[in-house]
Every structure is written in structure tokens, then in C-alpha cells.
Amino acid sequence: MKFMNKLLIDIFLNKRIRKLLYLISPKILISYRYLLLRGRLPILNNPKLLDEKLIWLNLYWKHPLKTICADKYLVRNYIKKQHLENILVPLLGNYSSPDEIDFDKLPSKFVLKCNHGCGFNIFCTDKRFFNFQKAKTTLSKWQRINFSHLYGELHYSSIKPMILCEEFLDDKTGALPIDYKLYCFDGLVHCTMVCIGRDINSRAKQYIFFDRDWKKRYPYNTQSIQNNADFLMPEAYLKLVEYAEILSKPFPFVRIDFYIVDNKPFFGEMTFTPDGCIDPNLTQEAQMIMGDLINLPKKYL
């Protein structure tokens, strides 16, 4: 049994096989990953759990606005149309190729990112020690990736890859700012996951869930259950809720990420398929409660 599980995992880790599964059917790719993580296939004819409903929305609700809002460049226009351009991180440049980047014109600190997936971020905290050639090589590699082939997230499939350069959000602590991820259902915020102690690889040391009004913690992961340390609501948090509910209104589900620097909110990104639709860190209670909050729309194919 252990040998078979290892074989299945090794197969999934092969990017060529994942691409082949995707080209045969995105449903097969996602179901295969679900089987690896959950030990069974997802129920999609009458889904109940959050993960299963996210998979359903990914496969059967292909609204074009999802692609626009998942595109880290085009989403800026969507936000401007909602009259919320004040929450956008200032854009220093956008490029179709790493060779177009004039590093001499960039400030001492900046962030480079690709628009067509997740985790494609390069942080420069001091240009004197920044490896420009390594950054260009990494960006070129990322641009060749079709992100939808990795986990079957369909809204990434038609995004034209490009590179953005944004201002570095510096809160003077020497660390990356805290990440506030608001889970929104039909335009209403249900809860916020606070990501504390992020590093340049976007990983955080703690992930704690609070209810919409920051009055109690939800037992949605083990850290929320076990961590009793005080974490006060930021003064600007209610603004995050306001902005998230404006931006999320057209969608059955979306997670909207924000930062707060010097008491000013900044938009991070909109995520329709957190963890590729399958979050192994969520408790069964979280799966049931948030799954129940998703009202599946008519299919949009």
C-alpha cells in the first residue's frame, strides 16, 4: 500500500503527466489530486464540502470575469471600475519579457511578479545585493508555465503571461506585511484568515481564522484552535471588509487578500481556487460550514 501511494504521488509530481491528464480532462487531473489528498474521489453531482464545491465552480462556472480578476494585471482595471484605485499597490512597470526591465530605473526596493498564476513573486529588499540575472532567468522560466496544467485551475488557462513591477510595501519592521485573506460568499465576508510571519517565499508561521467582525476565532485549522495569543483587530480592518464585499459581489465565492501598511489598506489578489481547490489544513467543520455557504449557480460553460 505504501509503495502504491508513493507511486501515485510520484506520478502526480511529474509535470508532463499532469499536463497530459489536464489535456485529457481537467476533471481527471483535479480528481486525481483529490484522491491523493483525501483518499477518495470528489463528489460533484451533489457536492457538500467546500473543496468539492470549489472544484464544481472551477469546472462548471467559467465566467470570464474570473479570468480577468485572477489576472494580476487586468484585475487592476476591475478595481478601478469599482472606484477603489486607492487600494492598488503603485505599479512601477509592466513587461512582456524580462529583457524589457530597466533595473537602473527601479528603486532600491521593489517586487517583481508574473500575472498568470500564484507564487510567482520576487522580492528585492536592497538592490545593491540583488541578483538581476537570476531574477530574469526565474521570470523567463515562470512565463513558460501554463499554470492551469499544474492543478487544473481553468481560469488561468487564457491569461497572457506578463511581468509586473510593484512598489515594495515596507512597514519598517524588516518583514513582509501581514496578509489578511477574506473569504467571501455571494458578496459577504464570512471570515478572515490572518497570515502572520510571512517570509519572501510567501509562507507564514501562523494562520489564524477570525469571524467577519473579529470578535471570535473560528476552529477552521489547528492553529486557530491551539493559539490563544491576543491579536488585536487592526484599525483599518473594517475597511478591508467593506472593500472585499464590493469586489466580491459578482461571485459565488472568492477569497480576497489585503495588506495594511501605515494603517492604509492595499489590495493583494483575488483567489477563486485556494490551494488548487483542495486545502488539507482545513478542519472538517470548516469544510462543512463554508461549503454550506456556497450557493452553486447555474452552469456557465
HUVENJO-V783332 format. One record per backbone hydrogen bond with DSSP energy under -0.5 kcal/mol. CO is the residue of the C=O (numbers start at 0). NH is the residue of the N-H. E is the energy in kcal/mol with one decimal. If there is no record, write none. Layout:
co:CO nh:NH e:E
co:CO nh:NH e:E
//
This chain:
co:0 nh:4 e:-2.5
co:1 nh:5 e:-2.4
co:2 nh:6 e:-2.3
co:3 nh:7 e:-2.4
co:4 nh:8 e:-2.3
co:5 nh:9 e:-2.8
co:6 nh:10 e:-2.2
co:7 nh:11 e:-1.9
co:8 nh:12 e:-2.2
co:9 nh:13 e:-0.7
co:10 nh:13 e:-0.9
co:12 nh:14 e:-0.7
co:13 nh:17 e:-2.2
co:14 nh:18 e:-2.5
co:15 nh:19 e:-2.2
co:16 nh:20 e:-2.8
co:17 nh:21 e:-2.5
co:18 nh:22 e:-2.6
co:19 nh:23 e:-2.1
co:20 nh:24 e:-2.9
co:24 nh:27 e:-0.6
co:24 nh:28 e:-1.7
co:25 nh:29 e:-2.5
co:26 nh:30 e:-2.6
co:27 nh:31 e:-2.2
co:28 nh:32 e:-2.0
co:29 nh:33 e:-2.5
co:30 nh:34 e:-2.3
co:31 nh:35 e:-1.9
co:32 nh:36 e:-2.1
co:33 nh:37 e:-3.2
co:33 nh:38 e:-0.5
co:33 nh:39 e:-0.5
co:34 nh:38 e:-1.7
co:41 nh:43 e:-0.7
co:48 nh:52 e:-2.3
co:49 nh:53 e:-2.5
co:50 nh:54 e:-2.2
co:51 nh:55 e:-2.1
co:52 nh:56 e:-2.6
co:53 nh:57 e:-2.3
co:54 nh:58 e:-2.2
co:55 nh:59 e:-3.0
co:56 nh:60 e:-1.8
co:59 nh:299 e:-3.0
co:60 nh:62 e:-0.8
co:62 nh:65 e:-1.7
co:62 nh:66 e:-0.7
co:63 nh:67 e:-1.7
co:64 nh:68 e:-2.3
co:65 nh:69 e:-1.7
co:66 nh:70 e:-1.3
co:68 nh:269 e:-0.6
co:69 nh:71 e:-0.6
co:70 nh:74 e:-2.4
co:72 nh:75 e:-1.3
co:73 nh:76 e:-1.1
co:73 nh:77 e:-1.4
co:74 nh:78 e:-2.4
co:75 nh:79 e:-1.9
co:76 nh:80 e:-2.1
co:77 nh:81 e:-0.9
co:78 nh:83 e:-2.1
co:79 nh:82 e:-1.8
co:83 nh:86 e:-2.2
co:84 nh:87 e:-1.4
co:86 nh:266 e:-3.5
co:89 nh:91 e:-0.5
co:89 nh:166 e:-2.3
co:92 nh:164 e:-2.6
co:94 nh:162 e:-3.2
co:96 nh:99 e:-1.6
co:97 nh:100 e:-1.5
co:100 nh:102 e:-1.0
co:101 nh:104 e:-1.5
co:102 nh:105 e:-1.1
co:107 nh:126 e:-1.1
co:108 nh:167 e:-0.6
co:109 nh:123 e:-2.9
co:110 nh:165 e:-2.6
co:111 nh:121 e:-3.1
co:112 nh:163 e:-3.4
co:114 nh:71 e:-1.7
co:118 nh:120 e:-1.5
co:119 nh:113 e:-1.8
co:121 nh:111 e:-2.8
co:121 nh:123 e:-0.5
co:122 nh:124 e:-0.6
co:123 nh:109 e:-1.8
co:125 nh:128 e:-1.8
co:126 nh:129 e:-1.1
co:129 nh:131 e:-1.1
co:130 nh:134 e:-1.9
co:131 nh:135 e:-2.3
co:132 nh:136 e:-2.4
co:133 nh:137 e:-2.4
co:134 nh:138 e:-2.6
co:135 nh:139 e:-2.2
co:136 nh:140 e:-2.0
co:137 nh:141 e:-2.5
co:138 nh:142 e:-2.4
co:139 nh:143 e:-1.0
co:140 nh:143 e:-0.6
co:141 nh:144 e:-1.7
co:144 nh:146 e:-1.0
co:145 nh:148 e:-1.9
co:146 nh:149 e:-1.3
co:146 nh:150 e:-0.9
co:147 nh:151 e:-1.8
co:151 nh:153 e:-1.1
co:152 nh:155 e:-1.5
co:153 nh:156 e:-1.7
co:155 nh:158 e:-1.3
co:158 nh:160 e:-0.6
co:161 nh:114 e:-1.7
co:162 nh:94 e:-2.8
co:163 nh:112 e:-2.3
co:164 nh:91 e:-3.2
co:164 nh:92 e:-1.4
co:165 nh:110 e:-2.3
co:166 nh:168 e:-0.5
co:167 nh:169 e:-1.0
co:168 nh:170 e:-0.6
co:177 nh:179 e:-0.5
co:177 nh:259 e:-0.5
co:178 nh:180 e:-0.6
co:178 nh:194 e:-3.0
co:179 nh:181 e:-0.7
co:179 nh:257 e:-2.6
co:180 nh:182 e:-0.6
co:180 nh:192 e:-3.1
co:181 nh:183 e:-0.6
co:181 nh:255 e:-2.5
co:182 nh:189 e:-2.9
co:182 nh:190 e:-0.9
co:183 nh:253 e:-1.8
co:184 nh:187 e:-1.3
co:187 nh:184 e:-2.9
co:189 nh:211 e:-1.1
co:190 nh:182 e:-2.6
co:191 nh:193 e:-0.6
co:191 nh:209 e:-2.7
co:192 nh:180 e:-2.8
co:192 nh:194 e:-0.6
co:193 nh:195 e:-0.7
co:193 nh:207 e:-2.1
co:194 nh:178 e:-1.8
co:195 nh:204 e:-1.9
co:195 nh:205 e:-1.9
co:197 nh:175 e:-0.8
co:198 nh:201 e:-2.2
co:202 nh:198 e:-2.0
co:205 nh:195 e:-2.1
co:207 nh:193 e:-3.3
co:208 nh:217 e:-1.5
co:209 nh:191 e:-2.5
co:210 nh:213 e:-1.9
co:215 nh:210 e:-2.5
co:217 nh:219 e:-2.2
co:219 nh:282 e:-2.0
co:220 nh:224 e:-1.5
co:221 nh:225 e:-2.5
co:222 nh:226 e:-2.3
co:225 nh:227 e:-0.6
co:233 nh:236 e:-1.6
co:235 nh:238 e:-0.9
co:235 nh:239 e:-1.2
co:236 nh:239 e:-0.6
co:236 nh:240 e:-1.8
co:237 nh:241 e:-2.0
co:238 nh:242 e:-2.8
co:239 nh:243 e:-2.9
co:240 nh:244 e:-2.1
co:241 nh:245 e:-1.3
co:242 nh:246 e:-2.5
co:243 nh:247 e:-2.2
co:245 nh:248 e:-0.7
co:247 nh:186 e:-0.6
co:247 nh:250 e:-2.1
co:250 nh:185 e:-0.9
co:250 nh:186 e:-0.6
co:251 nh:185 e:-0.7
co:253 nh:183 e:-2.3
co:253 nh:255 e:-0.5
co:254 nh:270 e:-3.2
co:255 nh:181 e:-3.0
co:256 nh:267 e:-3.3
co:256 nh:268 e:-0.7
co:257 nh:179 e:-2.8
co:258 nh:265 e:-2.9
co:260 nh:263 e:-1.6
co:263 nh:260 e:-2.4
co:265 nh:258 e:-2.6
co:268 nh:256 e:-2.8
co:270 nh:254 e:-3.0
co:272 nh:275 e:-1.8
co:273 nh:276 e:-1.3
co:274 nh:277 e:-1.5
co:277 nh:279 e:-0.8
co:278 nh:281 e:-1.1
co:282 nh:286 e:-2.2
co:283 nh:287 e:-2.3
co:284 nh:288 e:-2.8
co:285 nh:289 e:-2.3
co:286 nh:49 e:-1.2
co:286 nh:290 e:-1.3
co:287 nh:291 e:-2.0
co:288 nh:292 e:-0.9
co:289 nh:293 e:-0.6
co:290 nh:293 e:-1.0
co:292 nh:294 e:-0.7
co:293 nh:295 e:-0.8
co:299 nh:61 e:-3.8
//
